[in-house]
Amino acid sequence: MEQNPGTMNSPSFSKYLSEIGTIPLLTREREVELGRVVQLGLRSDASAAERQASEEGQSELIRSSLKLVVGIAQRYYGCALTIEEMTFDGNQGLTTAAKRYNPIRFKTRFSTYATFWIRESIRQAIRRSYTIRTPPRRAMQLKRIRECHSFIEGKPDQDVDKIHEETGISKRQIARILTNPCPSSTVGKTTPLIINDLQRRQNLLALHF
């Protein structure tokens, strides 16, 4: 049921945009009808036919709102992710919305309900892309340093010589790790970001949140 724009390159994405541009929007009545069918098929005692109808209903809700995802993704243009990546993540949120949409309970259009899930999915993806990650080897070295007897948590001037004797890690490497356990070169999900660029993007992100 999930709709995926395919490989993350401009020609493919342009084709994707062209394809979803021809998908008609649903009427309110059709949304209500599909929402009921979806929920009916999600019951624990639903028949095979009802479950099949539920999946088809979710697919129709998703397809009709793919343009909405692109529109929301464009609002975050300039953040750490590309439009293609944000569209993919937004489609994850759209899929969740299609499964949860209950027109009787929420009494709102599907697009209004889906917007929340699409936006949240994109925001979470952007936040994850800003996570500073430590390379595996350095993480293991940092773990060994922190577990050795000579390391004292919170002490600003560690005994590098004793730590070296216990761990076998070079003194130079120990000093580097203790000074900067998470190097800035690992910031970002898809492209290395220098600190100034990261700050610029974070400031831009704050405008949307």
C-alpha beads as a LAMMPS data file, in Angstrom:
LAMMPS data file: protein, C-alpha beads

209 atoms
208 bonds

1 atom types
1 bond types

-500.0 500.0 xlo xhi
-500.0 500.0 ylo yhi
-500.0 500.0 zlo zhi

Masses

1 110.0

Atoms # bond

1 1 1 0.000 0.000 0.000
2 1 1 2.867 2.370 0.693
3 1 1 3.692 4.657 -2.211
4 1 1 7.411 5.191 -2.845
5 1 1 8.808 7.793 -5.271
6 1 1 11.562 5.321 -6.200
7 1 1 15.234 6.092 -6.427
8 1 1 16.270 9.447 -5.052
9 1 1 17.247 11.253 -8.226
10 1 1 15.661 14.153 -10.093
11 1 1 14.502 12.323 -13.258
12 1 1 12.792 9.619 -11.216
13 1 1 11.193 12.123 -8.874
14 1 1 10.009 14.275 -11.774
15 1 1 8.328 11.214 -13.252
16 1 1 6.787 10.467 -9.864
17 1 1 5.378 14.003 -9.645
18 1 1 3.975 13.690 -13.140
19 1 1 2.270 10.413 -12.285
20 1 1 0.665 11.527 -9.034
21 1 1 -0.461 14.777 -10.668
22 1 1 -3.092 12.860 -12.622
23 1 1 -4.659 11.181 -9.561
24 1 1 -8.045 12.793 -8.783
25 1 1 -8.985 13.960 -5.304
26 1 1 -11.700 12.156 -3.369
27 1 1 -15.029 13.637 -2.437
28 1 1 -15.936 13.884 1.236
29 1 1 -18.528 11.169 0.759
30 1 1 -15.961 8.818 -0.762
31 1 1 -13.521 9.488 2.085
32 1 1 -16.192 8.597 4.638
33 1 1 -17.058 5.449 2.731
34 1 1 -13.414 4.362 2.482
35 1 1 -12.734 5.194 6.111
36 1 1 -15.549 2.938 7.231
37 1 1 -14.383 0.124 4.968
38 1 1 -10.814 0.446 6.289
39 1 1 -11.866 0.304 9.935
40 1 1 -14.235 -2.578 9.308
41 1 1 -11.413 -4.651 7.868
42 1 1 -9.101 -3.913 10.785
43 1 1 -11.303 -5.608 13.351
44 1 1 -9.932 -8.778 14.903
45 1 1 -12.975 -10.723 13.668
46 1 1 -12.927 -9.277 10.133
47 1 1 -13.397 -11.693 7.277
48 1 1 -10.810 -12.201 4.542
49 1 1 -12.965 -10.180 2.156
50 1 1 -13.247 -7.321 4.650
51 1 1 -9.491 -7.304 5.220
52 1 1 -8.881 -7.209 1.487
53 1 1 -11.356 -4.346 1.086
54 1 1 -9.622 -2.532 3.950
55 1 1 -6.241 -2.738 2.223
56 1 1 -7.729 -1.506 -1.042
57 1 1 -9.434 1.346 0.801
58 1 1 -6.168 2.383 2.426
59 1 1 -4.448 2.353 -0.958
60 1 1 -7.101 4.620 -2.450
61 1 1 -6.840 7.074 0.450
62 1 1 -3.061 7.110 0.116
63 1 1 -3.003 7.591 -3.649
64 1 1 -5.445 10.472 -3.504
65 1 1 -3.227 12.364 -1.050
66 1 1 0.265 11.855 -2.490
67 1 1 0.265 15.421 -3.839
68 1 1 -0.490 16.640 -0.311
69 1 1 2.711 14.996 0.943
70 1 1 4.839 16.759 -1.667
71 1 1 3.223 20.089 -0.795
72 1 1 4.006 19.655 2.897
73 1 1 7.562 18.467 2.174
74 1 1 8.213 21.628 0.138
75 1 1 7.543 23.748 3.235
76 1 1 10.688 22.286 4.798
77 1 1 12.888 22.911 1.775
78 1 1 16.416 23.893 2.837
79 1 1 16.578 21.541 5.815
80 1 1 18.969 18.601 6.074
81 1 1 16.937 16.319 3.785
82 1 1 16.087 16.589 0.105
83 1 1 12.516 17.005 -1.125
84 1 1 12.627 13.417 -2.357
85 1 1 13.694 12.099 1.050
86 1 1 11.093 14.159 2.887
87 1 1 8.422 12.981 0.458
88 1 1 9.359 9.372 1.142
89 1 1 9.169 9.960 4.908
90 1 1 5.938 11.924 4.529
91 1 1 4.428 8.983 2.679
92 1 1 5.151 6.862 5.747
93 1 1 3.021 9.242 7.788
94 1 1 0.318 9.211 5.111
95 1 1 0.211 5.410 5.291
96 1 1 -0.276 5.606 9.053
97 1 1 -3.067 8.142 8.621
98 1 1 -4.887 5.961 6.078
99 1 1 -4.893 3.080 8.525
100 1 1 -6.046 5.140 11.505
101 1 1 -8.599 7.384 9.808
102 1 1 -12.038 6.988 11.329
103 1 1 -14.477 9.494 9.766
104 1 1 -17.181 8.811 12.356
105 1 1 -14.886 9.491 15.289
106 1 1 -12.811 12.381 13.925
107 1 1 -15.503 14.107 11.817
108 1 1 -12.936 15.786 9.560
109 1 1 -11.651 15.461 6.007
110 1 1 -8.943 12.901 5.452
111 1 1 -6.506 15.539 4.191
112 1 1 -6.837 17.460 7.452
113 1 1 -6.280 14.335 9.519
114 1 1 -3.406 13.105 7.341
115 1 1 -1.572 16.440 7.481
116 1 1 -0.694 15.862 11.131
117 1 1 0.831 12.427 10.481
118 1 1 2.664 13.565 7.350
119 1 1 4.160 16.572 9.095
120 1 1 5.202 14.567 12.144
121 1 1 6.868 11.912 10.021
122 1 1 8.856 14.529 8.107
123 1 1 9.855 16.370 11.275
124 1 1 11.081 13.190 12.917
125 1 1 13.147 12.349 9.836
126 1 1 14.712 15.818 9.875
127 1 1 15.525 15.554 13.573
128 1 1 17.144 12.158 13.020
129 1 1 19.267 13.613 10.238
130 1 1 20.747 16.109 12.707
131 1 1 21.760 13.416 15.198
132 1 1 25.483 13.417 15.876
133 1 1 26.757 9.872 15.540
134 1 1 30.091 8.447 16.713
135 1 1 31.917 6.079 14.305
136 1 1 31.821 2.445 15.560
137 1 1 35.574 2.178 16.161
138 1 1 35.716 5.408 18.128
139 1 1 32.637 4.378 20.105
140 1 1 34.348 1.147 21.122
141 1 1 37.500 3.020 22.142
142 1 1 35.444 5.487 24.172
143 1 1 33.685 2.559 25.885
144 1 1 37.030 0.962 26.771
145 1 1 38.334 4.248 28.168
146 1 1 35.261 4.829 30.319
147 1 1 35.348 1.283 31.673
148 1 1 39.041 1.294 32.689
149 1 1 39.942 1.855 36.356
150 1 1 42.042 4.970 35.669
151 1 1 39.146 6.867 34.119
152 1 1 37.253 9.101 36.574
153 1 1 33.858 10.303 35.333
154 1 1 33.550 14.090 35.394
155 1 1 37.247 14.739 35.968
156 1 1 38.514 17.398 33.524
157 1 1 42.172 16.255 33.532
158 1 1 42.272 12.469 33.064
159 1 1 45.482 10.489 33.565
160 1 1 46.217 9.711 29.908
161 1 1 49.339 7.671 30.741
162 1 1 47.485 5.251 33.010
163 1 1 44.549 4.975 30.630
164 1 1 47.013 4.153 27.853
165 1 1 48.589 1.407 29.951
166 1 1 45.208 -0.168 30.682
167 1 1 43.583 0.096 27.270
168 1 1 46.509 -0.001 24.849
169 1 1 45.026 2.953 22.977
170 1 1 47.619 5.534 21.943
171 1 1 47.963 8.589 24.167
172 1 1 47.280 10.865 21.216
173 1 1 44.066 9.022 20.377
174 1 1 42.963 9.038 24.026
175 1 1 43.475 12.785 24.202
176 1 1 41.461 13.278 21.003
177 1 1 38.588 11.094 22.178
178 1 1 38.358 12.731 25.591
179 1 1 38.450 16.183 24.016
180 1 1 35.948 15.428 21.262
181 1 1 34.146 12.062 21.618
182 1 1 31.699 12.875 18.792
183 1 1 33.582 14.471 15.862
184 1 1 31.608 17.043 13.860
185 1 1 32.502 15.263 10.610
186 1 1 29.875 12.620 11.433
187 1 1 27.010 15.113 11.644
188 1 1 24.207 14.577 9.177
189 1 1 22.395 11.670 7.569
190 1 1 23.359 11.927 3.933
191 1 1 25.985 14.621 3.557
192 1 1 28.793 15.769 5.907
193 1 1 27.957 19.203 7.292
194 1 1 30.357 21.770 8.653
195 1 1 29.293 23.427 11.893
196 1 1 28.318 26.770 10.312
197 1 1 26.097 25.050 7.765
198 1 1 24.516 22.907 10.473
199 1 1 23.709 26.008 12.536
200 1 1 22.192 27.721 9.489
201 1 1 19.986 24.724 8.796
202 1 1 18.919 24.434 12.439
203 1 1 17.922 28.102 12.451
204 1 1 15.868 27.522 9.313
205 1 1 14.280 24.449 10.874
206 1 1 13.232 26.494 13.924
207 1 1 11.173 28.764 11.669
208 1 1 8.964 25.813 10.719
209 1 1 8.556 24.471 14.262

Bonds

1 1 1 2
2 1 2 3
3 1 3 4
4 1 4 5
5 1 5 6
6 1 6 7
7 1 7 8
8 1 8 9
9 1 9 10
10 1 10 11
11 1 11 12
12 1 12 13
13 1 13 14
14 1 14 15
15 1 15 16
16 1 16 17
17 1 17 18
18 1 18 19
19 1 19 20
20 1 20 21
21 1 21 22
22 1 22 23
23 1 23 24
24 1 24 25
25 1 25 26
26 1 26 27
27 1 27 28
28 1 28 29
29 1 29 30
30 1 30 31
31 1 31 32
32 1 32 33
33 1 33 34
34 1 34 35
35 1 35 36
36 1 36 37
37 1 37 38
38 1 38 39
39 1 39 40
40 1 40 41
41 1 41 42
42 1 42 43
43 1 43 44
44 1 44 45
45 1 45 46
46 1 46 47
47 1 47 48
48 1 48 49
49 1 49 50
50 1 50 51
51 1 51 52
52 1 52 53
53 1 53 54
54 1 54 55
55 1 55 56
56 1 56 57
57 1 57 58
58 1 58 59
59 1 59 60
60 1 60 61
61 1 61 62
62 1 62 63
63 1 63 64
64 1 64 65
65 1 65 66
66 1 66 67
67 1 67 68
68 1 68 69
69 1 69 70
70 1 70 71
71 1 71 72
72 1 72 73
73 1 73 74
74 1 74 75
75 1 75 76
76 1 76 77
77 1 77 78
78 1 78 79
79 1 79 80
80 1 80 81
81 1 81 82
82 1 82 83
83 1 83 84
84 1 84 85
85 1 85 86
86 1 86 87
87 1 87 88
88 1 88 89
89 1 89 90
90 1 90 91
91 1 91 92
92 1 92 93
93 1 93 94
94 1 94 95
95 1 95 96
96 1 96 97
97 1 97 98
98 1 98 99
99 1 99 100
100 1 100 101
101 1 101 102
102 1 102 103
103 1 103 104
104 1 104 105
105 1 105 106
106 1 106 107
107 1 107 108
108 1 108 109
109 1 109 110
110 1 110 111
111 1 111 112
112 1 112 113
113 1 113 114
114 1 114 115
115 1 115 116
116 1 116 117
117 1 117 118
118 1 118 119
119 1 119 120
120 1 120 121
121 1 121 122
122 1 122 123
123 1 123 124
124 1 124 125
125 1 125 126
126 1 126 127
127 1 127 128
128 1 128 129
129 1 129 130
130 1 130 131
131 1 131 132
132 1 132 133
133 1 133 134
134 1 134 135
135 1 135 136
136 1 136 137
137 1 137 138
138 1 138 139
139 1 139 140
140 1 140 141
141 1 141 142
142 1 142 143
143 1 143 144
144 1 144 145
145 1 145 146
146 1 146 147
147 1 147 148
148 1 148 149
149 1 149 150
150 1 150 151
151 1 151 152
152 1 152 153
153 1 153 154
154 1 154 155
155 1 155 156
156 1 156 157
157 1 157 158
158 1 158 159
159 1 159 160
160 1 160 161
161 1 161 162
162 1 162 163
163 1 163 164
164 1 164 165
165 1 165 166
166 1 166 167
167 1 167 168
168 1 168 169
169 1 169 170
170 1 170 171
171 1 171 172
172 1 172 173
173 1 173 174
174 1 174 175
175 1 175 176
176 1 176 177
177 1 177 178
178 1 178 179
179 1 179 180
180 1 180 181
181 1 181 182
182 1 182 183
183 1 183 184
184 1 184 185
185 1 185 186
186 1 186 187
187 1 187 188
188 1 188 189
189 1 189 190
190 1 190 191
191 1 191 192
192 1 192 193
193 1 193 194
194 1 194 195
195 1 195 196
196 1 196 197
197 1 197 198
198 1 198 199
199 1 199 200
200 1 200 201
201 1 201 202
202 1 202 203
203 1 203 204
204 1 204 205
205 1 205 206
206 1 206 207
207 1 207 208
208 1 208 209
